[in-house]
Amino acid sequence: MEPDEIIHQSVRLKIMSALNALTDGEALDFPRLKTMSGATDGNLGAHLTTLENAGYVKIEKDFVGKKPRTQVTMTKDGRKAFARHVAYLKDVIDNANLAEGSQP
């Protein structure tokens, strides 16, 4: 089992974790993701583009009145990739615990 190199990066892992906590089709807006990830506007935008290009998130832009709004949802492929990455991380932890337990 290998890590998902796209999700593995810490900001993208935070984004995917936040989106995974939502129900299918539910979205988070850009300011909320910015707060949750601790990223700057430009940094968050770049990470979202990487996730979108991988097919892991869908980005929708619209206006609320005259104010622009960016909403992000996790795709089905994104959920599958996130689940595989979490399984990989659990495997790493489990193997580390086994190795620690076998030491004298």
Secondary structure, 3 states (H helix, E strand, C coil): CCCCHHHHCHHHHHHHHHHHCCCCCCCEEHHHHHHHHCCCHHHHHHHHHHHHHCCCEEEEEEEECCEEEEEEEECHHHHHHHHHHHHHHHHHHHHHHHHHHCCC
